[in-house]
């Protein structure tokens, strides 16, 4: 049973990498899959701070955690986020991720800061599963955001499904 699960995970990873390789040949930036990057998503600023809270943009793939098989199909979702200006002009960004982590065979393995066009600005690599800590929040700092960017999108990936879940759009203060 364990070998079948590992084999299915490897096959899914190979298929995902093959799809990414085809996209990479056309463009250096891998665009999110099955996710709508909505530049019109609202954001609210915290009182007195230069932090912006995110509004998650629903994706076309609904997460499910009802069975182990559903856990393997669930995407990693960014359910909240914040951005804070640092003194040096860079930013500190936090993302709250909910994922169907089942251990080393499937876990949220990164989240990215992107432009609304899908270009990657920075990446936060997640080095281990968080199956007992859901949802979880991690930060990334310092993040240099070009001056002409007024909104960013946070998107998470998992080790089986890649980028397919809900995103959060933040206004850059």
C-alpha positions, 0 to 999 in steps of 0.5 A: 500500500505504501509503495503504491502511494509513493509510486502515485506521488512520483507519477504525479510529480513527473507529470507536473514537471513535464507540464512545467517543462513545456511551459518553461520553454515558452516563458521563463516564468511558470504561471499558476495553474487553475488559479485566477489572479484577480487584480481587483481583490480587496485589501484592508490595512491594519490600523496605524500599521503599514500592514495589509491583510489579504483577500483570498481569490477562489480557485477552480479547484476546491480543496477537500480533506475528507479522505486520504485520497482527497488529501492527496488531491487537495491544493495548498491554499493561501488563506491570508497574508500581510505585507509590511514596509521595512526601513530600507525600502524592502518589505516583510511578507507573511502568508498563511497556508492551509494544505492537506499535508499528509507527511513527506509524501505530500506537503506544502513545499513553497509559496511565492510572491508574484505580480498580478501578471504571474511573474515571480518576485520571490520564493519562500521554500518550506522544508518540511510537512506541517500535517499537525500545524494547519493552517500555518503562517511563515514570513519572507524578508526582505522582499524587494518589490519594484516601484511600479508594482502596486499589488502582489499575489501570494500563491502556494505549492504542494509537492504533489499538485504544484500551484493550484490553490487559492491565492491572496492579493495584497496592496503594496503600501 
